[in-house]
Amino acid sequence: MTQKPEVAAFFDPRTCSVQYVVADPETRICVIIDPVHDFDEKSGRTGTENADRLLQFIAEKGYTLSWILDTHPHADHFSAAQYLKGKTGAPTAIGEKVTEVQKLWKGFYNWPEFRADGSQWDKLFADGETFKVGSIDARVMFSPGHTLASITYVIGDAAFIHDTMFMPDGGTARADFPGGSATALWTSIQNILALPDATRLFTGHDYQPGGREPRWESTVAEQKAGNIHISKFKSAAEFVAAREARDKTLPMPKLILHALQVNTNGGCLPKPEANGVRYLKIPLDQFPDACWG
């Protein structure tokens, strides 16, 4: 807890996603966490404005990028990991359980040739594995529930908790995607809340309850005291029942069928076809029980 990385957050209002540059102030070495590759589903346009903003910031600060990290295969935006690797040469990483997510979506997309072995990333982290951000100690916590593959990065006194918990007034993440589990989510949340009370927690999204300004940083103590989906439930059974009941009312994210075919492939966009154009593949009626959006 004595090691305090510098954390810069970059909010993407289109997807309500938060991207992070996390740096060791001594060595000026940094990592990027959960970068966004821009996509407009109406026009089919892609762009790199978000990712280029991260690169510009790193250059201005004089940082050296050592890792490009994703916490899980995102359902609401494309990962810019491959674009950033191409620009910087920095290695990409994600949790090792991503292969289980790949196997699920390989079937949904009918991709017999797809490699569901995690080889699209340079590194697959195991639960409890450690690494360094400059001189700062970092470790990986397996945090399933929202997805099968979700992990938390604990870097010094900061933990990047993706879609387990939002800000206290935003509650917790849904757990009804293929491979998700409200029971597993509760356990993952308890593991995060077992960190020291002063641990800084950085969430992956902020949906701005009540129209307030975007926020993304809290502490373990603040989440224990005020998270609207945690403080009111005293047992796993109560939480799971409430979480599952709410999830049944939620439509699927508008980009999930677009994003998972990119993000299970390490952030690689589909290869251009003979006419030079890239195409996404959208399965129809694959999830007949999903709520209408």
N, C-alpha and C positions, 0 to 999 in steps of 0.2 A: 504493500500500500504506500510505501515511500516513493515509489517510482511513478512519476506523473507525466504521461505523454501529452504532447500538445494535440488537441483534437479540433479540427475544422470541419464543420458540417455544411453541406450543400443541398438545399431543399429543391426538389423538382415539383412544381405545382401541378404539372400535368398528371402525374401519377401519385402525388403526395408521398414520394419516396425521399429518404434522406441518405445521401452518400457521404462518406467520411474519408478524410486524409488524416492519418494518425502518425505522429512523428516523435522521435526521440530528440529532445532539445539539445542534448550534448553532441551526438554524432551527426544530426541532421538527416538521419535515415528515416524513411517513412513507408507506410503501406496505404493502399487504397482499399476501402471496404464497400462493397455493393454499388459499383458504378452503374449508371444508367445509359443505355444506348437509346437515343430518341426514336420514337415511332409514332406515326399518326395513322390510326386504323381507318380513318375515313378516306385518305388519299393514298395510303400505302407507302408514304414517304418515310425514309429513315434519315437520321442525322446524328451528329457527334457533338452538338453544342455542349451538352452536359459533361461529356468526357473531356472535351478540349478545355473546359473551364477548370477541371481538376489539374490537367497538365500545366496550364498557365499558372495556377496557384503554386504548384510544386516548383516551377521554374523561378517564380518571383521570390519564394522563400529560400531558394538555394538548397532544397531537399534532394536526396537521392532515393529513388523508388526501389524498394527491395521485393515487394510482393503486391499482387493484385488478388484480393480475397473476396469470395462470395460466401455468404452465410447459408444459402440454400438455393435451389432452382426456383427463381421468382415466378409468380403467376400474374404479376401486374405490370412488369416492364421487362424489356430485353436487357441482359447483362452486356456491359461494354468491355468485359474482360479481354476478349480477343482483340478488339480494336486497340485497347491500351497496350496489350502485349506487343502488337505489331509496331506501335509507336515508340515503345521504350525498351523492349526486350525483357522486361521483368516477368518472372514466372507467375502463373496463375494457380490458385488453390481453392479447394472446397472440402467438405466433409466426405469421408469414405463411403457413407451410406447413400451417396448420390447414385450409385449403381442400382440400388433398389428402385429409386424413382425412375431411372432410365428404363429399367425393365418394364415398369408399369406403362409408361408412355410410349415405349416402343410398340406395345400391343395396341394401344389406342390409335396410334398413327399408322399402323400396319407397315412397319419399317423392318422387314426381315434382314436387311443388310446393315442396319444401324448397330454400331459398337456400343453395347451397354456395359462397358468395363471401366468407365471413368478416364479413359486415355485422352480425352479431350482437354484435361487439365494437366499441369506439370506436377501437381502434388495433391494427394488425397490424404487429409488429416484424419488420424484416429482419435478417439475419445481419450483425453488426457495428454495428448502429445504436446510437446513444448517446442517453442522456437524463440527467436529474438527479433525485436524491432530496434536495431542499433544495440544499445546496451540494456534495453528494457526487456524484462522477462515477459513472455507471452505463452498462453496455453489455450487449448481447445476443450470446450465442454460440449458433449453431445446433448442437444436440446430438442428432441423430437416432439411432435404433437401437431404443430402447424403443418409440417411436412415430415416425411420419413427421414430426411437428410439434414434437418436444421442443426446448426451448431452455433455456439456462442464463442466469440474471441475475447479472452480476458487478457488485456495488455496493461501491465502495471496496475494502476488503481481504476482502470476503465474497463467496462464490459460492454460488448456490442451484441445486443440481445435480439436483433432482427425482429421477427414477428411473434415472439412469445408474449411480451407485454408492450403496450403503448404507453403514453404518458398516463399518469394516474386517472385523469378524467376521461381517458379513452379506453381503459379496460385492457382486455386481452385479445389475442388473435383468434380467428376462427380455426376450426380443426376438422372441417368436413371435406377437405380435398381428398382425392384418392391417396390412400396411405396415411392420412391424418388420424389423430386420436386425441379426444379431449382428456382422456385419462393420462396419456403420455404427456400432454401439454401441462397438466397440473403438476406432475412430477418434475418436469423441466423447470417450471416456475419456482417450485420449492427449492430446487438446487441453486437457482440464481439468487433467490432471497436468502440463501445460506451464506452468501458472500458477506464480507464485513459491511456494516451499515453505511459506511461512508463511501462505498464503491460507487463510482459514477456509472450510470446506466444510460446507454445510447440506443434508442429504438430505430427501427428501420422505416417506419411510416408515421406520419401525423395527419389525421383526418380533420383536425381543427374543430373539435366539438364546439357548438354554439357560434361558430364563425370567428373564433379567436385567432390570433397570430400563430404561425407554426412554432412548435416547440418539440424538442427531441431529447433533452437531457434531464434525468432525475437521479435519485440515489436509491439504494436498497431501502433505507429507512423511509423515504417518502413513498415508495411503492407499498411497503408493508402497511403504512398508516392510512393511505388514501386511495389505492387503486380500486375503482368501483366494482371490479369483478373478482377481487381477491379479499379485501377487508370484510366484505359482507358475508362471505362463505367460510364456514369453520371446518369444513371437511371436503375431501376429494369428491365424495358422492354428491354433495350439494352443488359444487362447482360444475361437475360433469353434466349433471341434469340440466342446469341452467345454460351451460355453453351449448349443449346439443340441441336444446329447444330453440335457442336463438339462431343457431346455424341453419336450422331447417327453414328459416324464413328469409335467408339471404340468397340473392341471385349470385351466380358465379361471377368472378371478376371479368370485366369486359375484354381483357386481353389474355385470359388464361390459355385459350386454344392457340393463339398466336405465339405467346411467350414461351410456353413449355417446349415447343419444338426447336426454339433457338437456345433456350437456357439448359435443356438437357444435353445439348451439343456444345456446352462450354462457352456459350455466347457467340458461336459461329452462325452467321446468317446462311440461309440456303445457298448452294452453289448456283451461279447463273446457268440458265438453260441455253439451248442452241441459239436463241435470239438475243442473248446477253442479259435477259431479265431474270431476276430472282422471284420465286413464287413460294408462298406459304400454303400449307395443306390443312384444311379445316374439316375435321370429321363431323358429319351430320348425325344427329340423333344418337350420339354416343353416350349421353348422360340424360336419359329421358325423365329421370326423377328430379332433375335440377329445377329450381324456381325460375320462372320467366323473369328476365331482366327488365 
